[in-house]
């Protein structure tokens, strides 16, 4: 399972809309629920390139966010503004 340092997660923001992201550890990705986009995490390093992000379908999104087996950490955007 991939992990991201909590300090890094607290400052990461979507490169497209600058909002916070959810870290979905068991799928090795960061997820933007506003744009329904995911950014892969490769070897613990988030790939934050807009042209490499992929769109998540509505069916897949609801399954991912409602799964009791999914570990989701919320990156708090306001910490970045301190």
Backbone as a chain_set.jsonl record, in Angstrom:
{"seq": "XXXXXXXXXXXXXXXXXXXXXXXXXXXXXXXXXXXXXXXXXXXXXXXXXXXXXXXXXXXXXXXXXXXXXXXXXXXXXXXXXX", "coords": {"N": [[0.839, -1.177, 0.0], [0.563, 2.198, -0.819], [1.915, 5.123, 0.69], [1.7, 8.507, 1.803], [3.569, 11.12, 3.062], [2.308, 12.875, 5.848], [2.748, 15.628, 6.114], [3.345, 16.409, 3.496], [0.933, 15.703, 2.259], [-0.775, 17.55, 3.441], [-0.173, 19.923, 2.159], [-0.551, 19.532, -0.526], [-2.371, 20.273, -3.48], [-4.946, 20.277, -5.947], [-3.706, 20.611, -9.184], [-5.235, 21.742, -11.145], [-7.711, 22.979, -10.185], [-6.89, 23.99, -7.79], [-7.843, 23.134, -5.35], [-8.42, 21.047, -2.353], [-7.376, 17.569, -1.986], [-8.308, 14.085, -1.847], [-6.651, 11.326, -0.406], [-6.425, 8.132, -1.568], [-5.446, 5.371, -0.392], [-5.412, 2.53, -0.909], [-5.736, 2.447, -3.622], [-3.667, 3.837, -4.624], [-3.693, 6.684, -5.238], [-4.547, 10.187, -5.634], [-7.498, 11.989, -5.173], [-9.805, 14.185, -6.705], [-12.796, 15.353, -5.831], [-14.394, 17.37, -6.845], [-13.835, 17.786, -9.552], [-13.9, 15.229, -10.403], [-11.551, 13.781, -10.875], [-8.526, 11.843, -10.947], [-5.247, 11.492, -9.612], [-2.381, 9.702, -10.027], [-0.31, 7.932, -7.651], [2.935, 7.157, -7.624], [5.313, 4.964, -6.514], [5.202, 6.224, -4.024], [5.24, 8.864, -4.742], [3.371, 11.601, -5.717], [1.875, 12.088, -8.879], [1.42, 14.936, -10.225], [0.452, 16.077, -12.626], [-1.568, 17.721, -14.896], [-2.179, 16.768, -17.465], [-1.789, 14.045, -17.132], [-3.687, 13.181, -15.4], [-6.711, 11.345, -14.754], [-10.17, 10.965, -15.607], [-12.78, 10.049, -13.41], [-15.434, 7.79, -13.471], [-18.954, 8.215, -12.638], [-20.143, 5.903, -11.454], [-17.891, 4.487, -10.566], [-16.801, 6.381, -8.863], [-18.683, 6.62, -6.72], [-18.584, 4.033, -5.688], [-15.928, 3.908, -4.855], [-15.75, 5.966, -2.87], [-17.627, 5.156, -1.01], [-16.846, 2.729, -0.068], [-16.118, 0.539, 2.57], [-13.635, -0.447, 2.898], [-11.82, 1.257, 1.933], [-9.225, 3.477, 2.561], [-9.259, 6.733, 3.361], [-7.721, 9.811, 3.384], [-7.957, 13.196, 4.211], [-6.712, 16.002, 2.644], [-6.021, 18.942, 4.082], [-6.751, 21.972, 2.912], [-6.647, 24.529, 3.994], [-4.495, 24.476, 5.789], [-2.329, 24.952, 4.238], [-2.396, 27.645, 3.824], [-1.413, 28.867, 6.073]], "CA": [[0.0, 0.0, 0.0], [1.29, 3.453, -0.908], [1.653, 6.127, 1.71], [2.225, 9.838, 1.534], [3.865, 11.827, 4.297], [1.2, 13.752, 6.251], [3.102, 17.03, 5.828], [3.175, 16.603, 2.055], [-0.49, 15.631, 1.975], [-1.444, 18.766, 3.904], [0.079, 21.067, 1.268], [-0.896, 19.208, -1.909], [-3.635, 20.789, -3.999], [-5.154, 19.933, -7.348], [-3.072, 21.61, -10.045], [-6.214, 22.356, -12.033], [-8.618, 23.922, -9.509], [-6.186, 24.438, -6.581], [-8.554, 22.681, -4.155], [-7.862, 19.902, -1.641], [-7.483, 16.243, -2.59], [-8.414, 12.918, -0.977], [-5.686, 10.279, -0.693], [-7.024, 6.801, -1.52], [-4.221, 4.575, -0.267], [-5.456, 1.208, -1.53], [-5.712, 2.587, -5.081], [-2.465, 4.603, -4.968], [-4.09, 7.868, -5.991], [-5.166, 11.351, -5.023], [-8.779, 12.162, -5.864], [-10.463, 15.484, -6.645], [-14.228, 15.09, -6.001], [-15.053, 18.47, -7.571], [-13.626, 17.58, -10.992], [-13.96, 13.776, -10.644], [-10.262, 13.436, -11.483], [-7.569, 11.183, -10.059], [-3.823, 11.643, -9.878], [-1.717, 8.499, -9.52], [0.844, 8.016, -6.758], [3.878, 6.121, -8.065], [6.43, 4.812, -5.568], [5.05, 7.219, -2.967], [5.366, 10.22, -5.292], [2.176, 11.984, -6.477], [2.086, 12.6, -10.232], [0.478, 16.051, -10.212], [0.412, 16.675, -13.956], [-2.948, 17.761, -15.384], [-2.341, 15.919, -18.65], [-1.73, 12.632, -16.756], [-4.84, 12.867, -14.551], [-7.785, 10.666, -15.472], [-11.513, 11.223, -15.108], [-13.396, 8.909, -12.747], [-16.865, 7.713, -13.786], [-19.853, 8.346, -11.498], [-20.278, 4.597, -10.802], [-16.623, 4.18, -9.907], [-16.614, 7.354, -7.791], [-19.505, 6.289, -5.563], [-18.053, 2.789, -5.132], [-14.662, 4.228, -4.195], [-15.926, 6.783, -1.681], [-18.507, 4.499, -0.054], [-16.273, 1.45, 0.347], [-15.622, 0.518, 3.947], [-12.252, -0.916, 2.871], [-10.975, 2.314, 1.39], [-8.688, 4.41, 3.543], [-9.224, 8.059, 2.741], [-7.226, 10.903, 4.209], [-8.312, 14.464, 3.584], [-5.666, 17.015, 2.687], [-6.694, 20.17, 4.491], [-6.242, 23.062, 2.099], [-6.389, 25.732, 4.797], [-3.178, 24.387, 6.415], [-1.376, 25.507, 3.276], [-2.48, 29.091, 3.854], [-0.817, 29.409, 7.311]], "C": [[0.884, 1.24, 0.0], [0.955, 4.344, 0.279], [2.249, 7.445, 1.255], [2.436, 10.494, 2.887], [2.746, 12.827, 4.595], [1.499, 15.218, 5.968], [2.929, 17.338, 4.347], [1.694, 16.627, 1.698], [-1.212, 16.922, 2.369], [-1.209, 19.968, 2.989], [-0.267, 20.786, -0.193], [-2.255, 19.793, -2.274], [-3.74, 20.372, -5.459], [-4.514, 21.008, -8.222], [-4.063, 22.328, -10.961], [-7.106, 23.367, -11.317], [-8.084, 24.428, -8.172], [-6.878, 24.041, -5.278], [-7.91, 21.465, -3.527], [-8.15, 18.583, -2.349], [-7.671, 15.194, -1.506], [-7.333, 11.925, -1.39], [-6.381, 8.939, -0.506], [-5.863, 5.814, -1.58], [-4.286, 3.256, -1.01], [-5.516, 1.252, -3.048], [-4.543, 3.452, -5.554], [-2.804, 5.852, -5.789], [-4.562, 8.98, -5.08], [-6.409, 11.652, -5.843], [-9.345, 13.56, -5.627], [-11.955, 15.26, -6.887], [-14.961, 16.183, -6.777], [-14.974, 18.266, -9.084], [-13.726, 16.112, -11.389], [-12.696, 13.301, -11.357], [-9.383, 12.739, -10.46], [-6.157, 11.394, -10.57], [-3.131, 10.444, -9.246], [-0.572, 8.85, -8.572], [1.741, 6.844, -7.135], [5.086, 6.099, -7.14], [6.408, 5.888, -4.486], [5.133, 8.661, -3.426], [4.121, 10.553, -6.109], [2.559, 12.557, -7.845], [1.027, 13.683, -10.446], [0.464, 16.81, -11.543], [-1.012, 16.593, -14.497], [-3.144, 16.812, -16.558], [-2.224, 14.424, -18.351], [-2.872, 12.23, -15.827], [-5.897, 12.174, -15.401], [-9.121, 10.972, -14.796], [-12.1, 9.934, -14.551], [-14.893, 8.933, -13.049], [-17.693, 7.825, -12.519], [-19.994, 7.026, -10.743], [-19.038, 4.28, -9.982], [-16.407, 5.097, -8.708], [-17.415, 6.957, -6.557], [-19.038, 4.994, -4.904], [-16.803, 3.089, -4.314], [-14.905, 4.961, -2.882], [-16.812, 6.123, -0.634], [-17.951, 3.181, 0.468], [-15.747, 1.527, 1.772], [-14.17, 0.07, 4.004], [-11.291, 0.153, 2.37], [-10.518, 3.248, 2.504], [-8.545, 5.755, 2.852], [-8.715, 9.064, 3.768], [-7.524, 12.2, 3.485], [-7.158, 15.445, 3.74], [-6.331, 18.352, 2.971], [-6.023, 21.354, 3.808], [-5.886, 24.269, 2.949], [-5.057, 25.667, 5.539], [-2.117, 25.02, 5.534], [-1.317, 27.025, 3.375], [-1.856, 29.703, 5.109], [0.507, 30.071, 7.068]], "O": [[1.855, 1.308, 0.753], [-0.16, 4.313, 0.801], [3.171, 7.491, 0.44], [1.569, 10.424, 3.758], [2.291, 13.539, 3.7], [0.593, 15.974, 5.617], [2.427, 18.402, 3.984], [1.253, 17.476, 0.924], [-2.156, 17.334, 1.696], [-1.97, 20.934, 3.038], [-0.276, 21.705, -1.012], [-3.177, 19.8, -1.458], [-2.728, 20.141, -6.121], [-4.759, 22.196, -8.015], [-3.761, 23.398, -11.489], [-7.249, 24.497, -11.785], [-8.752, 25.208, -7.494], [-6.535, 24.558, -4.215], [-6.965, 20.904, -4.082], [-9.042, 18.492, -3.193], [-7.24, 15.391, -0.37], [-7.117, 11.701, -2.581], [-6.872, 8.637, 0.582], [-5.367, 5.469, -2.652], [-3.322, 2.882, -1.678], [-5.367, 0.221, -3.703], [-4.437, 3.764, -6.74], [-2.277, 6.053, -6.884], [-4.925, 8.76, -3.925], [-6.378, 11.58, -7.071], [-9.362, 14.055, -4.5], [-12.356, 15.004, -8.022], [-16.043, 15.938, -7.311], [-15.932, 18.543, -9.806], [-13.647, 15.781, -12.572], [-12.757, 12.527, -12.312], [-9.476, 13.002, -9.261], [-5.904, 11.464, -11.773], [-3.284, 10.202, -8.048], [0.046, 9.909, -8.676], [1.358, 5.684, -6.985], [5.793, 7.097, -7.002], [7.452, 6.399, -4.082], [5.102, 9.58, -2.609], [3.832, 9.87, -7.092], [3.45, 13.4, -7.951], [-0.113, 13.389, -10.802], [0.463, 18.041, -11.565], [-1.595, 15.51, -14.548], [-4.163, 16.126, -16.639], [-2.527, 13.606, -19.219], [-3.009, 11.052, -15.5], [-5.973, 12.385, -16.611], [-9.192, 11.203, -13.589], [-11.942, 8.863, -15.137], [-15.545, 9.967, -12.902], [-17.188, 7.557, -11.429], [-19.967, 7.022, -9.513], [-19.137, 3.853, -8.832], [-15.903, 4.669, -7.67], [-16.874, 6.959, -5.452], [-19.094, 4.873, -3.68], [-16.644, 2.577, -3.205], [-14.31, 4.599, -1.867], [-16.75, 6.502, 0.536], [-18.541, 2.579, 1.366], [-15.025, 2.456, 2.134], [-13.53, 0.192, 5.049], [-10.076, -0.044, 2.389], [-11.328, 3.743, 3.288], [-7.802, 5.894, 1.881], [-9.23, 9.145, 4.884], [-7.358, 12.286, 2.268], [-6.687, 15.684, 4.852], [-7.126, 18.833, 2.163], [-4.873, 21.688, 4.096], [-4.915, 24.965, 2.651], [-4.522, 26.717, 5.895], [-1.127, 25.559, 6.027], [-0.295, 27.627, 3.045], [-1.771, 30.926, 5.215], [1.128, 30.572, 8.005]]}, "num_chains": 1, "name": "protein.A"}
